[in-house]
């Protein structure tokens, strides 16, 4: 009898342990990375982005690749996921998805899905009105004052929507710039330094777009000596789109930049917030301050 009871107890424990593991897995955020078109190194950066999310312990990640040839028939089931990560840039007028897929994408975000716009993804789809509203600002692809105002901050921290004519999207040579935390109480930015040194990266400036329902989380000063605008340019933003949350990062040009701690911290925390509206991921102990950027292998 004792042996039978022991076996029953062991079986019950195994069942409980299995259910617990399944529950823990079910609680993870389901992310989909979309890549396949980009003037940047998507084949190199997608595996890094996937690894960063998975190593955070908060995500399970799938990847779908959409080449230009795939675009007309591209039709993933967005509803299977909590957050979409766009590592995608078809910055000209071709490569549009089908109307059905674009509407499904809009529906996913507007009804509460999360979206991460990563670096050059904000160059995509210059003619897709709703996508540009999700990004708030973008560059290149023929963007100009007709695409919306040029968004930046002045020296006093005021948000400026400049309506003057001009192109959208520019950057000078890569350099290790300072990032200013403009919303220290926002869940993504809470606990991060007021200023932190990002690694040598492209500093996007002169970015234009609808700029609706947008909060600038962080800026960087685009020094004229580095062929920049001479203004405080948005680098991290959040956007409300219907019931959905969008995290937009201009950082992370290539693999090296994606392995900088400043990128890792803001990207993973931003993705968690986009999916859930909360951030549980801690500020990394190796988060840089104002002096030197930090990297991980």
N, C-alpha and C positions, 0 to 999 in steps of 0.2 A: 504493500500500500504506500509506504514512504517513497519507494522508487517511482511509483506512478504519479504521486503528488509532485515529486521533484521534476519529472518530465513535463507535467502540466504547467508548472511554474516557469520552467525554462522556455516552453513553447509560448506562453503568455508574454514573457519578457521579449522574446524574439519578435513577436507580432507587434508589441508596443514600440520596440526599437525601430522596426521597419516603418510603422505608421509615423513615428516621430521624424524619421529621416525624410519621408515623403512630404510631411507637413512643412519641414524646414525648406525643402526644395521648392514647394509650392509658394512659399512666402517670398522667394527671390523675385526680383524684378526681371521681366522678360524683355530683352532688348533686341532690336533688329538693326544691324548696320547695313546701309545701302551704299554700294560703291559701283565701280565699273566705267565711269566716265569722269575724267578730271585732268586738268593740266598740271596737277600735282601728283605725287608718288602714292597713289591710293593702294597699289599692291604692297607697298612697304608699310604704310601707316595703318591700314585696316587691321592686320594682325596685332599691332601694338595697342590700338584702341580696344580691341576685343580682350586682350590680355589684361589691360588696366581695369576694365570693368569687372572681369571675372575674378581677378586677384583681390579686388575690394571686398569680395564676399557677399555683395548685394545683388549680383546680376547673373543671369544665364544669358548667353549671347548667341544669336544666329547671324549669318551674313548672307545677303543676296546681292548678286552682281548683275548689273544692267548695262550692257554695252549699247552703243548707238543703234546697232542692228536689233537689239532686244526691245528697244523703247516702245515701239507700237504695240507689242504684245505683253509688256511688263505688267503683271497683275498679282502682286503678293497679297496675302491675307493680312492686312494691317491689324485687324481686330484680334489677332493671336498674341499681340504684344502690348506692353505697357508704355514703351518709349521707342521711338525711331531715331537713329543716329545717321545724319546725312553726311557721308564722306563722298560727295558727288558734285560734279561741276560740269554741266554742259553749258558753257558761258556764252554760247551763241544762240541763234534762233532755231536751230535744228535739235533733234534728240528729245522733243517733247514726248511725254507719256500720252497714252490715250485719254480722252476726256473722261471715260469711266474710271480710270485709275486716279486721275487728278481729283475727281470728285470724291472718290473713296478716301484719298489722303486728307482732303479738306474735312471730310466727315469725321475721320478718326481723331484729328486734332481738336476740331471745334466741339466734339462731344466729350472731351476730357482726356484724350491721349497726350502723352508727352512727346516732345520733339527736341532734338539737339541739332543745331546748325553748327557744323565744325569747319572752321577756317574758310576754304574756298567754296564751300557749299553755298555761301551767300553770293557767289557770282552766278549761280544757276538761274535758269528759267526767267530771263528778263521780261518776257511777255506774259508770264503767269501772275495775274494780279493777286490772287489769294496767297500764293507762296511768298511773294514779296511782302505781304502784310505779316506773314508769320515771321519772316526774317527781320522786319522793321527797317533795316538798311542793307544795302548790298553794293557791289561794285562791278565795273567792267561790263561786258555784254551790251555795249551801247547805252548804258545808263547815263542820264544827265538830269537837268532840272525838271524835265517832264516825269521822271521817275519818282520825284519827291524831294524834300529839302535835304540839304547837307547837314547832318547832325553832329554836334560836338559840344564841348563845355568851354566856357570862358574861364579866365583866371580866378574868378570868384565862385566858380562851381555852378554857375547858372547854365541850364540846358539851352542851347541855341539851335534853332531850326532855320538855317540860312536858305532863303529862296532864290538867291542870285543864280544866274545861268552858269553852268560849268559841268564838266564831266564828273562821273561817279566812279571812284575807285582808283587808288594809287598807293604805292609804297616805295620807299627809298631802299638803300642797301640794308642787309640784315645787321642788327646791332643789339646789344644787351640793354634793353630799356627798363625803366622803372614803371611799375604798375601801381596806380593809386586806387585804393579801396574807397569807393564813393558811397557804398551802402553797407556799413559795417554791421547793421542789425538784420540784414537780409539773411535767411537761412544758409544760402550758399557762401556768403562772405563772412558770416559771424565767426569770430575767433581768428580770422586771417589778419596778418599785419596791416597796419594802415598803409604802408608802402612795402612793396617787395620787388626784388630784382628778378626779372624774367631773363631767360637766356637769349642769345643772339637769334633773332627771329624777324620775320616781316612785320612791320608796324603799319597796318592798314590805316589810310586816312582818306579824306574827301569822300566818305561813304554816304550814299543817298538812298532814300526809299520813303515809303509811306510814313514811317516813324510814328505809328499809332500804338497806343496802349503799351508803351515801352518804358522800361526803367534801366538806366545806365548803371551797372554795378561797379564797373572799373574803367578807368581811362589810362592812357599813356601819352606823354607829351612828345609829339612828333617834331623833334628838333630840326630847325631849318639847316643846321650844319650837317644833318644826315639826310638832306633833301626831303625833309618833311614839311608839313603844313604850317608849323609853328603854333599848333593848337593842341588842346587836350582831346584826344580822339578816343571814342568808345572802343573798348576791347572785349568787354564782357557785358552782355545785356540779357534781360528777361522780357518776354512779351506775353501778354494775355491774348489768346485767340479763341473766342468763344469761351468754352469751359476748359480749354486746353492750356497747357503751360509750355513755353518755348524757352530754352536756354541757348544763347547764341555766343559762341566764342570765336574771336578772330585769331586766336593764338594757334600755334602748332603746325608750322609750315611743312615739316618733314619728320622722319623718325627721330632724329636727335632732339628736336624741339618737343616731341611727344613724350620723351623720357625725362624732361625737366620736371622737377617737383612742383613748380608753380603751375605747369599745365596739368599734371596728374591730379593735384588737389582740386583745382577749379573744374576740370572736366568731369571727374567722377562725382563730385558733390553736385555739380550742375545737372548731370544726368539723373541722379537720384531725385533731386528736387523736381525736375520736369516730369518724372514718372509719378511721384507721390505727393508733391507739395511740401515735403519735409526733408531734412538732412540729418541722417544719423552718423554718417561717416565722419570720423574725427579729423581735426586739423593735423597734418603729418608732423611728426617731431622734427623732421629735417626740412620743414618749410623755410625757404630763404627769407631773410630780412632785406635791408637796403644795400648790403655790400656786394655779395656774390651770388650768382645763380647756383642751384643745386641740381644734381642729376642722379638717376638710378639706372642700373644696368637692366 
